[in-house]
Amino acid sequence: MNKSLSFTDKFITGEAYFWFWNLVSKGIGFVNTFFIISSLSIYEYGVFQLLLATYNILSDVISTGGGAVGNDVLRLIGGGKEDKAKRLFYEYNRWRVGLSILFFAAFFFGAPLLSFRYGPDFIRLIQILSVLFLVEIFLLISKSILKMRLYFKEVASRSAIGKLVQLAVLAYFFFYAALGTREVLISMIAASFLSTLFQLPSLLRAYRPWRGLATPRESLLFPLLKSHGKWAILRQFASDFSNKIKPWLIKLFISTEAVGVFSVATQMVNVFKTFLPTNTLATLVPRSLTEQARMKNIFVFGTKYLVLLGIVFVLAGWVAGPVAVGLFFEQYVVSLPFFFVLMLLLPIQSFWRIVDIYLVAFQAQKFFFFRTGLRAGLSFLSLLIFLPLFGLWGVVIHDLMIPLVMSLVSYYYLFRIRPIFWFSFKSIFSFGTEDKIMLKNLYNNFIRLLKIKLKLG
């Protein structure tokens, strides 16, 4: 990545890469989804989502403290302290690899202990799932190195490569064998492993500044975790826990089939959510905190146009969603009402995302911890109240209410610690001279960078 590029240039090129590869990835992913959903019954798809929910809970444990560590690594790199950045990165990821091996062993060798309750087919599914702990950790580590060196193109393309590998595996089982939950899990493992191998040449280039670089002998991880990092650890243990166990609560109060129905609705929303251009900001903002005026402009205009873009995506989803389901997944028409309402999450989460990017950059870990406690309490309580009373609509109420409350609480705190980030919500729907200048500059920069890329090509 060219170091002479400005913040705007890096944002445009980075987001362009993510948009393009997201489009490719979603196109391939749609075919994958067709194979999976058309081959699994609603019950089997519910079982698949319950397995993934269990894996995701433990995967979060492996990545505990990752936000604080990653942010500090970026700050050290931005300050030219490569030796300390390397030391911190190595310390943290040694723990992650160790935990991944531990969870793999517990799932693979411990699964037969559940034979008193579950049959051999389910035991085998757990053992296959355990392999994900080993392959995903190396994918996550390589992705971290690529992002910290601003290799946005390589990070963005990884998902598409993984989806393509998964497509090949799914297509083989679909056309030449039988496609069930076991085969879907195998396709996920193959996609993770092979896409990591594809990243290897770029990974070696990104790692070059650290090659042969001596690191300090004193630990950097434990002092970080004892200061602001401890809040990140405590926060992550509770963070989003109710959402992680949500599939199991749905199964408990309703049924396994309801897990499948609601999962399809949320996955449709996630298709649009991934196109919101916030992928590069979390990496760029911590490296550019010294220029206060520019940071305020980025926040104000970023918030305004991300929220507007979220509203556009809502309208697009209301049109495209029913068409896709009607043509390809007719058995999931029952998911559409939930999808329509859940799409309202996009403008809310657009606002919440950019606020959190700045709070992470300002190391507001203590606030995150207390907010997590508030969020966990409200989430769990609302699910226990709304789910039995309203069924799946109770989950929809929960999924809209919690992000709205948390985004407003987060913005209030950001404004308290940094009053320059004051933002008038009325300005979202206004358009003045500054907007014209900003959009014109973005357009000119995009065209200029596009010409440069075409010439290089």
N, C-alpha and C positions, 0 to 999 in steps of 0.2 A: 504494500500500500504506500503510495506516494506521500511522504511526510509534509510536502508543501501544500497539500490540499487543505482548504479551509473547513471549518465545522460544517458549513452548508454543503460543500462539495461532498464531504464524507457522508453526511446524512442522506443526500440525494442518491449517491452511488450505492450506498449500503441498502437503503430502502428499495431502490430499483432492483437490486439483486434479490432481495427477499420477496418482493412482489412477483417477479418473474418466476422464481423457483417455487414460490408458494402456488402460483397458478399451475405450473407443471405438476407439482406434488399433489395438488388437489384433483387435478384431472386424472392422474394415475390412481390416487386414493379413491376416487369415485368408482373406478372399475374394481378395485380391491373390495370396497364396501359392497358392491353388487354381488361379487362372488361369496362374500361372507354372509351377508344378510339373506341372500336367496338360498344358501345351502343350510343355514342353521334355522331351527325353529325359534319362535319367540322365547321359549323356555331355555333352549341351548344358548341363545344369545344373552339371556339374563345370567346364566351360569358363567359365561365368558366374562361378562362385566364384573361379576362378583370376584372372580379370580384376579382380574386386573386391579380392582379396588384394593384387594389385600396386598398385591405387589406394590402399588403406589404408596400405601401407608409406610411400608418398610423402606421403600426407595427414598422417601422423605427423611427417614432416620439417617440413611447413608449420607444425604446431602445437608444434614444439620449444620448450620453456621456458614453455609456456602455463600450466602448473600454478603455477609460481612467480610469474609475472607476474600471473595472475588473483588469487592469494591476496594479493599485495601491493597490488593495486588495491583489493580489498575492505577490507584493513586501513587504507589511506589514507582511504577513504570513511568507515569506522567512526570514524576519528580526526578527521573534519571537514576533511581536506585534499583537497578536491575538485579544486583546481587541479593538484596533483601527480598525483592519480589520473588526470585527463584526459590530462596529458602522457605518463604511462607507457603508458596505453592506446593513445594515438595512435602513439607510437614503435613499440610492438610490432606493431601491426596494419598499419603501413606495410610492414614486412618480410614479413608474411604475404601481403599482396596481391601484392607483387612476386614472391615465390616461386610463388604460384599462377599468375600470368601466365607465368612461366618454364616451369613444368611443362606448362601447356596448350600452349605453342608447341612444346616438345620432343616431346610426344606427337602433336600434330596434324600438324606438318610433318615430324617424324622417322619416323613410322610407315611411310611408303613405302620407307624404307631397309631394312625387314625383308622386302621382297617376294621376296628370294632364298630365304627359308625358308617364308614363310606366303603363303597365297592372298589375293586382293583382299577377300574377305568378312571375314577376320580383321583385315586392315588397317583396314577401315571401322569395325569394332568398337572398335579402339584409338582412332581419331579421334573417334568419338562419346563414348567414355569421357573423353577429354581435356576436354570441355566441363564435366564435373563439377568440375574444378579451379576454374573461374571462378565457377560458381553457388554452390558449397558454401561458399566463403570468406565471401561476404556473408551467407549464412545463419548461419554460425558467429559472425560479428562481431555481428550483431543479437541473436542468442541470448545472447551474453556481456553486452551492455548491459542486456537485460531481466532477466537473472538477478541482476546486481549491484544492480538497483533493486528486487529482490524481486517482480518481476512473474511469479510462479510460474504463475498461471493462463494467461498468454499463452505462456509457454515450454512448458507442458504441452500446450496445445491445438495447438501447431505441428505436432507429429508426426501428430496425427489429420487436420489439414488437408492435410498432405503425402500421407498415405495415401489420402485421398479423391480428391485430384487424380490420384494414380497409378492408383487404381481406375478413374477415368473414362477415362484413356488406355489402360490394359490392356483394359478392356471394349470399347472401340472396336476395337482390333486383334483381340481375341478373336472378336467377333461379325461384324465387317465386313471384316476383312482377314486377315492371318496374324500370329500371335504367336510371335516367336522371340527370340533373345538380343538382337538389335538393337533390337527394340521394347521389351524390358524396360529396356534402358539409356535409351532415350528417355523412358520413363515416369518413371524416377528423376530425370532432368534437369528434366522439367516439374514434378514434385512439389517439388523443391528451389527452383526459381525462383518458382513461384506462391505457395508457402507463405511465402517471404520477403516478397513483395508484400503478403500478407494481414497480416503483422506490422508493416507500415510505420506505421499510425496509433499503435499502442502503442509502437513504437520511438521515434517523435517525442516522445511524452510522457515516456518513460523518459530520453531524452537532455536534457530541458529544464534540469536543474540545470547542465549543462555549456554550454548555449547562451550564446555571448558571453563565456564565462569565460576570462580570460587565464591562460596557463600559464607556468611558470618556463622560462627560456631554457636552463638547463643540462640535460644529458641525465640521465634517471633510469634508462633501460633498461640502459645499459652498466655503470654501477656495480652495479646489481642482479645482472646476469649474471656480473660478476667476483667477487661475494661468494657468497651462497648459490645464486644462479641458475645459476652454471656447473655445479653438480652436477645441476641439473634438466636442462640441455641434454645433458650426457654421459649421464645416466640415460635420457633419452628416446630417444637414438639406439640404445641397446641394449634399451630396455624392450619386453618382449613380442615381440622380434624373431622368436623361434622360433615363436610362435603365428602371426605374420603370414606366415611362409614355410611354415607347416605344410601348407597345401593343396598347395604345390609339392613338398614332401617326400613327401606321400601319393601324388601323381601319379608321382613318381620311383620310389618303392619298390613301389607297388601299381598304381594305374591312375587315369585321369580319372574313371571311374565311381565309384570309391571316394571321391573328393573329394565327389561329389554325395551319396552315402549318408551320410557322416559330417557333412556340412554340414547336412543335414536334421535329424539327431539333435541337433546343437548349437543350431540355431535353435529347436527345440522347447523346449530347456532355457532359452534366452534369453527366450522368451515369459513364463515364470514369474519369471525373474530381474528383469525390468523392474518387477514389482509389489512388489519389496522397497522399503519406504519410506525410502530414503536420499537422495532427490533434493534435498531442501532442506537437509540437515545440512551439506553441504560449503559452502554459502553462509552459513548461520547461525552455525556454530561459530567461524570466525575473527573474527566481530563480537562475540563474547561470551566472550572468554578471561579477562576480569578477575575473574569470579566463580568462584573455584576450586571451592567446595563444589558449586555447581549443575552445573558442568562435569563433576565426578566422578559425580554422580547421573545426568546425561544419558548418560555413557559406560557406567556399570554397567547401568542399566535398558535403555538402547538396545541394548547387546550381548545381554543376556539375551533380550529379546523379539524382536529381529531373528533370532537363532539359532532360537528356537522357531518363529517364523513361517516360516523357511526349511524346517524339518522338516515343518510343515503343508503347505507347497507341494510338498515331495517326495511326500508321500502322495497329494495331489490329482493330481499329474502322473502317478503310476503308474496312476491310475484313468482320467484323461481322455485321456492320450496314445494308448493303444491304440484307444480309441473313435474319436478323430479320424482316425487313420491308417487304420483299418479302413473307415471310412465314405467318406473323401474321397481318400486317397492310398495306395491298396492296393499300388502298386508299391514303396512305401517301407516296407513291413512289415519289411524287412531292417534298417531303421535302429532299430527299437524296442529290441533288446537293449542297444545302445550308449546309447540315451536313458535307459533305466531306471537304469543305473549312473551316468551323468553327472549325473543329478538330485541325487545326493549332494553336488554342488558347492554347492548353495544355502546350507545352513547354514554351510559353510566360508567362502564368500565374503561372507556376511552379517557374520561376525566380522571378516574381513580388511578389509572396506570401512570399518567404523566406526573401526578402529584407524588406517587410513591417513588418514582425515579429520582425526584429531587430529594425526598426524605432519606432515601438510601444514600445518595451522594453526600448529604450533610450528616451522615452517620447517626441518624435519629433512632438508634436501636432500642433505647429505653422506651421511647414512645411506641415503637412497633410491638414491644413486649406487652405493654399495658393495653394497646389496641387489640392485640391478639386475644388477650384474656376476655375483653369485652365482646369481641366477635365470637369467640368460642362459646361463651355463655349464652349470648343472644341466639346464635345459630342452633345450638343443641336444644335450647328451650323452645324456640319457635318450631323446630321440626317435631318435637314431642307433642306440641299443641296442635299445629296445623295439619300434620300428617294423619293422625287418627280422625280429626274432624272433617277434613276436606279431601283426603286421599292424595292423589298426585297433584291436584290443584293446590294443596297445602304446600307441597314442595316448590311449586312455581312461585307462590307468594313469598316463601322463604328466600328463593334464589334472587328475587328482585329487591326485596326489602333490605337484606343484609348488605349487599354492595352499595346501595344508595346511602344508607346510614353511615357505613364505614368511609365512603368517599368524602362525605361532608365533614365528618370528624377529622379525617386526615388533612383536608384542605384548611380547616380552622387551625389545626396545629401548625401547619406550614406557614400560614399567615402570621401566627403568633411569634414564631422564631425568626421569620424573614418577612417583615412587612412589605418589602418591595414586590412580593409576589401577589399583591392584591389583584383581584380579578373580578370584573363585573359580569355577571351571567347574562345581563341584557346585551352585552357586546357580542355575544355569540351570533345574534341575528341582525347585527348592524354591519355596514360595509362603508369604510371611509378611505381617505387618502393613503393612510398607512397600509391598509389591506391591499390597495392597488400596487403600491410600491413593493411590498413583500411578495405578492404573487408574481409580479413582473420579474423580480430578481430570481425567484425560484424557477420560473419558466426559462429565463435566459441562461441560468446556470445549468439547467437540465439539457437544453439544446446544445450548449457549449460542450458539456461532458459527453453527450451522445455523439457529437461530431468527433471528439477525441477518440472515443472508443471505436467508432467505425473506421477511423484512419488507422488505428493500431491493429484493428482486425484485418 
